């Protein structure tokens, strides 16, 4: 019953009208007055922000704020976190390229819209990183590499917070998402950027094919999720990393092997 009520409430509120309304307000001058309360509510560290607070003209501008370069040092490992957020889960892909998040059994082929591509990651590893509205929303490259393909799937998005992952209709594989396959010195990996409810927006800031570890490649316009996939026997995660742990851009995720 709880799952049904959750899904019905989301369906009733998650429409184009609501999304446009929120997007218009967040991008308006009127939203600027809410920046101080937003900072207070989410306890945002203002000393990390690149620009002075008075320079932000809208709530959206503040939401996609940049940070000072020194606030996110890049670890000396092969793979680093591409975002600030929480590690929802780290795990192993099954032989049939399926994976689990909050009790949901996901198909990588459905997520990618490409069964042949999914087969390349059989028995590999994955990490799900969730960004809340409190988090820095710029996306950075998790590794040095070359973009081999990049495409978008899906139209509508549902919540990807804890409740959404548990009670929603498989949001990771059904939401609007941008998929990037990155070829590194040690093998290929996937960086899947998943849109969130209402403000369904992922913007690229890096249009070239070469990605440098730790460099900015895009941003979300609202809280969302990044899922990383690695080929079999290609990565070894940091030993003390666990589900529920907070992580920041540039912090160590693992080493390619």
VEXTOR-584591 format. One line per 5 residues: number of its first residue (from 1); their letters; for each residue x, y, z of N, C-alpha, C. Coordinates in nm, 2 decimals, m for minus. Atoms other than C-alpha are relative to their C-alpha. Layout:
NUM) A) X:Y:Z:X:Y:Z:X:Y:Z | ... $
***
This chain:
1) XXXXX) 0.08:m0.12:0.00:0.00:0.00:0.00:0.09:0.13:0.00 | m0.09:m0.11:m0.01:0.28:0.24:0.09:0.06:0.03:m0.14 | m0.06:m0.02:0.14:0.45:0.18:m0.25:m0.10:0.06:m0.09 | 0.10:m0.04:0.09:0.12:0.23:m0.43:m0.03:0.15:0.02 | 0.03:m0.14:m0.03:0.04:0.56:m0.25:0.11:0.09:m0.04 $
6) XXXXX) m0.12:m0.08:0.04:0.39:0.69:m0.31:0.00:0.02:m0.15 | 0.00:m0.01:0.14:0.37:0.61:m0.68:m0.11:0.09:m0.06 | 0.11:m0.08:0.04:0.03:0.77:m0.72:0.02:0.15:0.03 | m0.03:m0.14:m0.03:0.13:1.09:m0.55:0.10:0.06:m0.09 | m0.10:m0.05:0.09:0.43:1.12:m0.77:m0.06:0.02:m0.14 $
11) XXXXX) 0.06:m0.01:0.14:0.23:1.06:m1.09:m0.09:0.13:0.00 | 0.09:m0.11:0.00:m0.02:1.33:m0.99:0.07:0.14:0.00 | m0.08:m0.13:m0.01:0.25:1.60:m0.93:0.11:0.01:m0.10 | m0.12:m0.01:0.08:0.52:1.51:m1.17:m0.04:0.01:m0.15 | 0.04:m0.03:0.13:0.40:1.67:m1.49:0.07:0.11:m0.06 $
16) XXXXX) m0.07:m0.10:0.07:0.52:1.91:m1.75:m0.03:0.14:0.06 | 0.04:m0.13:m0.06:0.32:2.20:m1.59:0.08:0.03:0.13 | m0.07:m0.01:m0.13:0.48:2.14:m1.25:0.15:0.03:m0.03 | m0.15:m0.02:0.03:0.83:2.11:m1.40:0.03:0.13:m0.05 | m0.02:m0.13:0.06:0.79:2.42:m1.60:m0.01:0.11:0.10 $
21) XXXXX) 0.02:m0.10:m0.10:0.66:2.62:m1.31:0.12:0.01:0.10 | m0.12:0.00:m0.09:0.95:2.52:m1.08:0.12:0.06:m0.08 | m0.11:m0.04:0.08:1.20:2.58:m1.36:0.00:0.16:m0.02 | 0.02:m0.14:0.02:1.06:2.93:m1.43:0.03:0.08:0.13 | m0.02:m0.07:m0.13:1.05:3.03:m1.06:0.15:0.00:0.04 $
26) XXXXX) m0.14:0.00:m0.04:1.41:2.91:m0.99:0.09:0.08:m0.09 | m0.08:m0.09:0.09:1.53:3.11:m1.29:m0.04:0.14:0.00 | 0.05:m0.14:0.00:1.35:3.43:m1.20:0.07:0.08:0.11 | m0.06:m0.09:m0.10:1.48:3.73:m1.00:m0.07:m0.02:0.13 | 0.08:0.02:m0.13:1.20:3.66:m0.74:0.06:m0.11:0.08 $
31) XXXXX) m0.06:0.12:m0.08:1.38:3.34:m0.64:0.12:0.04:0.08 | m0.13:m0.04:m0.06:1.69:3.53:m0.54:m0.01:0.02:0.16 | 0.02:m0.02:m0.14:1.54:3.62:m0.20:0.01:m0.13:0.09 | 0.00:0.13:m0.07:1.53:3.25:m0.11:0.14:m0.06:0.02 | m0.13:0.05:m0.01:1.90:3.20:m0.14:0.05:m0.01:0.14 $
36) XXXXX) m0.04:0.01:m0.13:1.98:3.28:0.22:m0.06:m0.11:0.08 | 0.07:0.10:m0.07:1.72:3.05:0.36:0.04:m0.14:m0.06 | m0.05:0.12:0.05:1.84:2.78:0.12:0.13:m0.04:0.06 | m0.13:0.03:m0.06:2.19:2.81:0.25:m0.02:m0.05:0.14 | 0.02:0.04:m0.14:2.06:2.79:0.61:m0.06:m0.13:0.01 $
41) XXXXX) 0.07:0.13:m0.01:1.83:2.50:0.55:0.09:m0.12:m0.03 | m0.09:0.12:0.04:2.09:2.28:0.38:0.14:0.02:0.06 | m0.13:m0.01:m0.06:2.39:2.41:0.58:0.11:0.00:m0.10 | m0.10:0.00:0.11:2.59:2.49:0.27:0.12:0.09:0.05 | m0.13:m0.07:m0.04:2.96:2.59:0.33:0.03:0.11:m0.11 $
46) XXXXX) m0.01:m0.11:0.09:2.97:2.93:0.17:0.15:0.04:m0.03 | m0.14:m0.03:0.02:3.35:2.96:0.21:0.06:m0.08:m0.12 | m0.05:0.08:0.11:3.39:2.70:m0.07:m0.04:0.06:m0.14 | 0.06:m0.05:0.13:3.19:2.90:m0.33:0.09:0.10:m0.07 | m0.10:m0.08:0.08:3.39:3.07:m0.61:m0.04:0.14:0.00 $
51) XXXXX) 0.04:m0.13:0.01:3.18:3.38:m0.64:m0.06:0.05:0.13 | 0.07:m0.05:m0.12:3.05:3.62:m0.37:m0.15:m0.02:m0.01 | 0.14:0.04:m0.01:2.69:3.54:m0.26:m0.09:0.11:m0.07 | 0.08:m0.11:0.06:2.56:3.88:m0.38:0.00:0.00:m0.15 | m0.01:0.00:0.15:2.66:3.80:m0.74:m0.11:m0.10:m0.06 $
56) XXXXX) 0.10:0.10:0.05:2.39:3.52:m0.77:m0.13:0.07:m0.02 | 0.12:m0.07:0.03:2.09:3.66:m0.94:m0.13:m0.08:0.01 | 0.11:0.09:m0.02:1.86:3.36:m0.91:0.03:m0.12:0.08 | m0.02:0.12:m0.07:1.81:3.05:m0.71:0.07:m0.11:m0.08 | m0.06:0.10:0.09:1.91:2.84:m1.01:0.15:0.03:m0.02 $
61) XXXXX) m0.14:m0.03:0.01:2.23:3.03:m1.05:0.08:m0.05:0.12 | m0.07:0.05:m0.12:2.32:2.95:m0.69:0.00:m0.15:0.01 | 0.01:0.15:0.00:2.21:2.59:m0.73:0.11:m0.06:m0.08 | m0.10:0.06:0.09:2.46:2.53:m1.01:0.14:0.08:0.02 | m0.12:m0.07:m0.04:2.73:2.73:m0.83:0.13:m0.08:m0.02 $
66) XXXXX) m0.13:0.06:0.01:3.10:2.67:m0.89:0.07:0.01:0.13 | m0.08:0.00:m0.12:3.35:2.60:m0.61:0.14:0.05:m0.03 | m0.14:m0.03:0.02:3.70:2.72:m0.56:0.08:m0.12:m0.03 | m0.07:0.12:0.04:3.96:2.49:m0.71:0.07:m0.07:0.12 | m0.06:0.06:m0.11:4.13:2.43:m0.38:m0.09:m0.07:0.09 $
71) XXXXX) 0.10:0.06:m0.09:3.81:2.31:m0.21:m0.02:m0.15:m0.04 | 0.02:0.14:0.04:3.81:1.98:m0.41:0.13:m0.06:m0.06 | m0.13:0.05:0.05:4.17:1.84:m0.44:m0.03:m0.14:m0.06 | 0.02:0.13:0.08:4.20:1.54:m0.68:0.10:m0.11:0.05 | m0.08:0.11:m0.06:4.33:1.21:m0.53:0.09:m0.06:m0.11 $
76) XXXXX) m0.10:0.06:0.09:4.63:1.03:m0.68:m0.04:m0.15:m0.02 | 0.04:0.14:0.04:4.43:0.72:m0.79:m0.06:0.01:m0.14 | 0.05:0.00:0.13:4.29:0.61:m1.12:m0.14:0.05:m0.02 | 0.14:m0.03:0.00:3.92:0.67:m1.04:m0.04:0.08:0.12 | 0.04:m0.08:m0.11:3.78:0.95:m0.83:m0.15:0.03:m0.01 $
81) XXXXX) 0.14:m0.03:0.01:3.43:1.06:m0.74:m0.03:0.11:m0.09 | 0.03:m0.11:0.09:3.27:1.27:m1.01:m0.09:0.11:0.06 | 0.10:m0.09:m0.06:3.03:1.44:m0.77:0.01:0.00:0.15 | 0.02:0.00:m0.15:2.96:1.54:m0.41:m0.13:m0.07:0.02 | 0.13:0.07:m0.03:2.70:1.31:m0.27:0.02:m0.12:0.10 $
86) XXXXX) 0.00:0.12:m0.08:2.63:0.98:m0.09:0.01:m0.12:m0.08 | m0.01:0.13:0.06:2.73:0.64:m0.19:m0.12:m0.09:0.04 | 0.12:0.08:m0.03:2.40:0.46:m0.22:0.04:m0.15:0.01 | m0.04:0.14:0.00:2.56:0.13:m0.31:0.12:m0.02:m0.09 | m0.10:0.05:0.09:2.87:m0.03:m0.45:m0.01:m0.15:m0.01 $
91) XXXXX) 0.03:0.15:0.01:2.85:m0.38:m0.59:0.05:m0.06:m0.13 | m0.05:0.08:0.12:2.91:m0.64:m0.86:m0.12:m0.02:m0.09 | 0.10:0.04:0.10:2.71:m0.68:m1.18:0.00:m0.15:m0.02 | 0.01:0.14:0.02:2.58:m1.02:m1.24:0.04:m0.04:m0.14 | m0.04:0.05:0.13:2.66:m1.24:m1.53:m0.09:0.05:m0.11 $
96) XXXXX) 0.10:m0.05:0.10:2.34:m1.13:m1.70:m0.01:0.15:0.00 | m0.01:m0.15:0.00:2.44:m0.76:m1.64:m0.12:0.06:0.07 | 0.10:m0.06:m0.08:2.17:m0.70:m1.38:0.07:0.04:0.13 | m0.05:m0.05:m0.12:2.23:m0.51:m1.06:m0.11:0.05:0.09 | 0.11:m0.03:m0.10:2.04:m0.42:m0.74:0.03:0.13:0.07 $
101) XXXXX) 0.00:m0.12:m0.07:1.96:m0.09:m0.58:m0.13:0.01:0.08 | 0.11:m0.01:m0.09:1.73:m0.06:m0.27:m0.11:m0.10:m0.03 | 0.10:0.11:0.02:1.56:m0.39:m0.35:m0.05:m0.01:m0.14 | 0.03:0.01:0.14:1.51:m0.32:m0.72:0.10:m0.08:m0.08 | m0.09:0.08:0.09:1.65:m0.56:m0.97:0.00:0.07:m0.14 $
106) XXXXX) 0.00:m0.08:0.12:1.77:m0.35:m1.26:0.07:m0.07:m0.12 | m0.07:0.06:0.12:1.87:m0.45:m1.62:0.09:0.11:m0.05 | m0.09:m0.10:0.06:2.18:m0.27:m1.75:m0.04:0.02:m0.14 | 0.04:m0.02:0.14:2.05:m0.33:m2.10:m0.12:0.10:m0.01 | 0.11:m0.10:0.00:1.73:m0.14:m2.02:0.05:0.14:0.03 $
111) XXXXX) m0.06:m0.13:m0.03:1.93:0.14:m1.86:0.07:0.06:m0.12 | m0.08:m0.05:0.11:2.16:0.17:m2.16:m0.08:0.01:m0.13 | 0.07:0.01:0.13:1.90:0.09:m2.43:0.08:m0.07:m0.10 | m0.10:0.06:0.09:2.17:m0.13:m2.58:0.05:m0.13:0.06 | m0.04:0.12:m0.07:2.20:m0.50:m2.49:0.14:m0.04:m0.04 $
116) XXXXX) m0.14:0.03:0.03:2.53:m0.54:m2.68:0.10:0.08:0.09 | m0.09:m0.08:m0.09:2.69:m0.26:m2.48:m0.01:m0.05:0.14 | 0.01:0.05:m0.13:2.55:m0.40:m2.16:0.08:m0.13:0.02 | m0.07:0.13:m0.01:2.71:m0.74:m2.24:0.15:0.02:0.03 | m0.14:m0.03:m0.02:3.05:m0.57:m2.23:0.04:0.02:0.14 $
121) XXXXX) m0.03:m0.03:m0.14:3.01:m0.50:m1.86:m0.05:m0.12:0.09 | 0.03:0.12:m0.08:2.90:m0.85:m1.75:0.10:m0.03:0.11 | m0.09:0.03:m0.11:3.05:m0.94:m1.41:0.09:0.11:0.04 | m0.08:m0.12:m0.04:3.18:m0.59:m1.38:m0.04:0.05:0.14 | 0.03:m0.06:m0.13:3.14:m0.35:m1.09:m0.08:0.13:m0.03 $
126) XXXXX) 0.08:m0.12:0.02:2.91:m0.05:m1.03:0.00:0.08:0.13 | 0.01:m0.09:m0.12:2.87:0.25:m0.79:m0.11:0.10:m0.03 | 0.11:m0.10:0.01:2.56:0.46:m0.73:0.02:0.11:0.09 | m0.03:m0.12:m0.08:2.62:0.81:m0.61:m0.12:0.10:m0.01 | 0.12:m0.08:0.00:2.32:1.02:m0.50:0.03:0.14:0.05 $
131) XXXXX) m0.02:m0.15:m0.04:2.32:1.41:m0.49:m0.13:0.05:0.06 | 0.12:m0.07:m0.06:2.07:1.58:m0.26:0.00:0.14:m0.04 | 0.00:m0.14:0.03:1.96:1.94:m0.30:0.10:0.08:0.07 | m0.10:m0.08:m0.07:2.22:2.04:m0.05:0.14:m0.01:m0.07 | m0.13:0.02:0.05:2.51:1.91:m0.26:0.04:0.09:m0.12 $
136) XXXXX) m0.06:m0.06:0.12:2.74:2.08:m0.51:m0.04:m0.08:m0.12 | 0.06:0.08:0.11:2.58:1.99:m0.85:0.08:0.01:m0.13 | m0.08:0.01:0.12:2.87:2.02:m1.09:0.05:m0.15:m0.01 | m0.05:0.13:0.02:2.98:1.69:m1.25:0.14:0.01:m0.06 | m0.14:0.00:0.05:3.35:1.61:m1.30:0.04:m0.14:m0.05 $
141) XXXXX) m0.04:0.13:0.06:3.53:1.34:m1.49:0.06:m0.09:0.11 | m0.05:0.10:m0.10:3.60:1.03:m1.27:0.14:m0.05:m0.04 | m0.13:0.05:0.05:3.91:0.94:m1.48:0.05:0.07:m0.12 | m0.06:m0.04:0.12:4.14:1.03:m1.76:m0.05:m0.09:m0.11 | 0.05:0.08:0.11:3.99:0.91:m2.09:m0.06:0.07:m0.12 $
146) XXXXX) 0.06:m0.06:0.13:3.83:0.96:m2.43:m0.14:m0.05:m0.01 | 0.14:0.04:0.02:3.46:0.97:m2.49:m0.02:m0.07:m0.13 | 0.02:0.08:0.11:3.37:0.69:m2.72:m0.14:0.01:m0.06 | 0.14:m0.02:0.04:2.99:0.75:m2.73:m0.07:0.07:0.11 | 0.08:m0.08:m0.09:2.74:0.98:m2.56:m0.14:0.02:m0.05 $
151) XXXXX) 0.14:m0.01:0.05:2.36:0.97:m2.59:m0.09:0.02:0.12 | 0.10:m0.03:m0.10:2.04:1.05:m2.40:m0.12:m0.10:m0.03 | 0.12:0.08:0.00:1.74:0.83:m2.32:m0.10:0.05:0.10 | 0.11:m0.04:m0.10:1.41:0.88:m2.14:m0.05:0.14:m0.02 | 0.06:m0.13:0.01:1.18:1.18:m2.11:m0.04:0.05:0.13 $
156) XXXXX) 0.05:m0.04:m0.13:1.03:1.19:m1.77:0.09:m0.05:0.12 | m0.08:0.05:m0.11:1.20:1.16:m1.43:m0.08:0.00:0.13 | 0.06:0.02:m0.13:1.10:1.04:m1.09:0.11:0.02:0.11 | m0.10:m0.02:m0.10:1.27:1.10:m0.75:0.10:m0.11:0.01 | m0.10:0.10:m0.01:1.60:0.93:m0.70:0.06:0.01:0.14 $
161) XXXXX) m0.05:0.00:m0.14:1.63:0.99:m0.32:m0.03:m0.14:0.05 | 0.02:0.13:m0.07:1.60:0.70:m0.07:m0.14:m0.06:m0.03 | 0.14:0.05:0.02:1.22:0.68:m0.10:m0.03:m0.03:m0.14 | 0.02:0.02:0.14:1.22:0.71:m0.47:0.07:m0.13:m0.05 | m0.07:0.12:0.04:1.48:0.43:m0.51:m0.08:m0.13:0.05 $
166) XXXXX) 0.06:0.11:m0.07:1.28:0.21:m0.27:m0.14:m0.03:m0.06 | 0.14:0.01:0.04:0.92:0.28:m0.38:m0.04:0.04:m0.14 | 0.03:m0.05:0.14:0.95:0.43:m0.73:0.00:m0.11:m0.10 | 0.00:0.10:0.11:0.91:0.26:m1.06:0.13:m0.01:m0.07 | m0.13:0.02:0.05:1.27:0.17:m1.12:0.06:0.13:m0.06 $
171) XXXXX) m0.04:m0.12:0.06:1.38:0.53:m1.16:0.14:0.01:m0.07 | m0.14:m0.01:0.06:1.75:0.46:m1.24:m0.01:m0.04:m0.15 | 0.01:0.04:0.14:1.66:0.28:m1.57:m0.11:0.06:m0.08 | 0.11:m0.06:0.07:1.35:0.47:m1.65:0.00:0.15:m0.02 | m0.01:m0.15:0.00:1.44:0.84:m1.58:0.07:0.05:m0.13 $
176) XXXXX) m0.08:m0.07:0.09:1.58:1.08:m1.83:0.14:m0.01:0.04 | m0.14:0.03:m0.03:1.95:1.00:m1.85:0.10:0.02:m0.11 | m0.10:m0.02:0.10:2.27:1.08:m2.03:0.11:m0.10:0.03 | m0.10:0.11:m0.01:2.51:0.80:m2.09:0.13:0.03:m0.08 | m0.13:m0.02:0.06:2.88:0.84:m2.16:0.09:m0.12:0.02 $
181) XXXXX) m0.10:0.11:m0.01:3.12:0.56:m2.24:0.14:0.06:m0.02 | m0.13:m0.06:m0.01:3.47:0.66:m2.15:0.11:m0.11:m0.01 | m0.11:0.09:0.02:3.78:0.47:m2.28:0.12:0.05:0.08 | m0.12:m0.04:m0.08:4.07:0.49:m2.03:0.12:m0.09:m0.04 | m0.12:0.08:0.03:4.42:0.35:m2.04:m0.02:m0.15:0.05 $
186) XXXXX) 0.01:0.13:m0.06:4.30:0.05:m1.84:m0.13:m0.07:m0.04 | 0.13:0.07:0.05:3.96:m0.03:m2.01:m0.11:0.11:m0.01 | 0.11:m0.09:0.02:3.62:0.12:m2.06:m0.08:0.01:0.13 | 0.10:m0.02:m0.11:3.37:0.26:m1.81:m0.11:0.08:m0.05 | 0.12:m0.08:0.03:3.03:0.41:m1.82:m0.03:0.10:0.11 $
191) XXXXX) 0.05:m0.11:m0.09:2.92:0.74:m1.66:m0.14:0.03:m0.03 | 0.14:m0.02:0.03:2.54:0.75:m1.64:m0.05:0.10:0.09 | 0.05:m0.11:m0.07:2.39:1.08:m1.53:m0.15:m0.01:m0.01 | 0.14:0.03:m0.01:2.03:1.03:m1.41:m0.07:0.13:0.04 | 0.08:m0.12:m0.03:1.78:1.32:m1.41:m0.09:m0.02:0.12 $
196) XXXXX) 0.09:0.01:m0.12:1.56:1.40:m1.10:m0.13:0.05:m0.03 | 0.13:m0.05:0.02:1.20:1.48:m1.06:m0.01:0.15:m0.01 | 0.03:m0.14:0.02:1.06:1.82:m1.17:0.09:0.06:m0.10 | m0.10:m0.08:0.09:1.37:1.99:m1.31:0.09:m0.10:m0.07 | m0.05:0.11:0.07:1.47:1.73:m1.56:0.12:0.04:m0.09 $
201) XXXXX) m0.10:m0.07:0.08:1.80:1.88:m1.68:0.14:m0.04:0.04 | m0.14:0.03:m0.01:2.16:1.77:m1.74:0.07:0.08:m0.11 | m0.07:m0.09:0.09:2.39:2.02:m1.90:0.14:m0.04:m0.02 | m0.14:0.02:0.02:2.72:1.95:m2.06:0.08:0.13:m0.01 | m0.08:m0.12:0.01:3.00:2.20:m2.02:0.13:m0.04:m0.07 $
206) XXXXX) m0.12:0.05:0.08:3.28:1.98:m2.18:m0.06:m0.06:m0.13 | 0.05:0.05:0.13:3.21:1.93:m2.55:0.10:m0.07:m0.08 | m0.10:0.08:0.07:3.54:1.78:m2.64:0.00:m0.15:0.04 | 0.00:0.14:m0.02:3.62:1.41:m2.65:0.10:m0.05:0.11 | m0.10:0.04:m0.10:3.91:1.41:m2.41:m0.04:0.05:0.14 $
211) XXXXX) 0.03:m0.04:m0.14:3.82:1.41:m2.04:0.12:m0.02:0.09 | m0.11:0.01:m0.09:4.07:1.48:m1.77:m0.05:m0.02:0.14 | 0.05:0.04:m0.14:4.03:1.33:m1.42:m0.01:0.13:0.08 | 0.03:m0.11:m0.09:3.87:1.59:m1.19:m0.05:0.12:m0.07 | 0.05:m0.12:0.07:3.78:1.84:m1.46:m0.15:0.00:m0.02 $
216) XXXXX) 0.14:m0.01:0.01:3.43:1.97:m1.49:m0.05:m0.04:m0.14 | 0.05:0.04:0.12:3.22:1.81:m1.76:m0.15:0.03:m0.02 | 0.14:m0.04:0.01:2.86:1.92:m1.68:m0.06:0.03:0.14 | 0.07:m0.02:m0.13:2.60:1.99:m1.41:m0.14:m0.04:m0.01 | 0.14:0.03:m0.01:2.26:1.89:m1.29:m0.07:0.13:0.04 $
221) XXXXX) 0.08:m0.11:m0.05:1.98:2.15:m1.24:m0.08:m0.03:0.12 | 0.07:0.04:m0.12:1.84:1.96:m0.95:0.06:m0.13:0.06 | m0.06:0.12:m0.06:1.93:1.68:m0.71:m0.01:m0.12:m0.08 | 0.01:0.11:0.10:2.01:1.36:m0.90:0.10:m0.11:0.04 | m0.09:0.12:m0.03:2.23:1.05:m0.93:0.09:m0.02:m0.12 $
226) XXXXX) m0.10:0.05:0.10:2.54:0.93:m1.11:0.03:m0.15:0.03 | m0.04:0.14:m0.02:2.60:0.56:m1.17:0.12:m0.03:m0.09 | m0.12:0.04:0.07:2.94:0.43:m1.27:0.00:m0.15:m0.02 | m0.01:0.14:0.03:2.99:0.10:m1.44:0.14:m0.03:m0.05 | m0.14:0.04:0.04:3.33:m0.08:m1.49:0.00:m0.14:m0.06 $
231) XXXXX) m0.02:0.13:0.05:3.43:m0.38:m1.70:0.05:m0.10:0.10 | m0.05:0.11:m0.09:3.51:m0.71:m1.54:0.15:0.01:0.02 | m0.14:0.01:m0.03:3.84:m0.72:m1.36:0.08:0.13:m0.04 | m0.06:m0.13:0.05:3.91:m0.35:m1.45:0.03:0.10:0.12 | m0.01:m0.10:m0.11:3.88:m0.17:m1.11:0.00:m0.07:0.13 $
236) XXXXX) 0.00:0.05:m0.14:3.95:m0.23:m0.74:m0.04:0.12:0.08 | 0.05:m0.11:m0.08:3.74:0.00:m0.52:0.08:0.01:0.13 | m0.07:m0.02:m0.13:3.89:0.16:m0.21:m0.06:m0.09:0.11 | 0.04:0.10:m0.09:3.88:m0.09:0.07:m0.10:0.04:0.11 | 0.08:m0.05:m0.11:3.71:0.12:0.34:m0.12:0.07:m0.05 $
241) XXXXX) 0.11:m0.07:0.05:3.44:0.26:0.11:m0.13:m0.09:0.02 | 0.12:0.07:m0.03:3.08:0.16:0.20:m0.12:0.08:m0.03 | 0.13:m0.06:0.03:2.71:0.23:0.13:m0.03:0.09:0.11 | 0.04:m0.10:m0.10:2.58:0.54:0.31:0.11:0.10:0.03 | m0.11:m0.09:m0.02:2.92:0.71:0.31:m0.01:0.12:m0.09 $
246) XXXXX) 0.00:m0.12:0.07:2.95:1.07:0.21:0.13:0.01:m0.08 | m0.12:m0.01:0.08:3.20:1.15:m0.07:m0.01:0.13:m0.08 | m0.01:m0.13:0.07:3.32:1.46:m0.25:0.08:m0.02:m0.13 | m0.07:0.00:0.13:3.45:1.54:m0.60:0.15:m0.02:0.02 | m0.14:0.01:m0.01:3.80:1.42:m0.64:0.05:m0.10:0.10 $
251) XXXXX) m0.05:0.10:m0.10:3.81:1.18:m0.35:0.01:m0.14:m0.06 | m0.03:0.13:0.06:3.93:0.83:m0.42:m0.11:m0.10:0.00 | 0.10:0.10:0.01:3.69:0.57:m0.55:0.07:m0.14:m0.02 | m0.07:0.12:0.02:3.94:0.31:m0.67:0.11:0.01:m0.10 | m0.10:0.00:0.10:4.22:0.21:m0.90:m0.03:m0.10:m0.11 $
256) XX) 0.02:0.09:0.11:4.20:0.06:m1.24:0.12:m0.11:0.00 | m0.09:0.11:m0.02:4.38:m0.28:m1.26:0.03:m0.07:m0.14 $
***
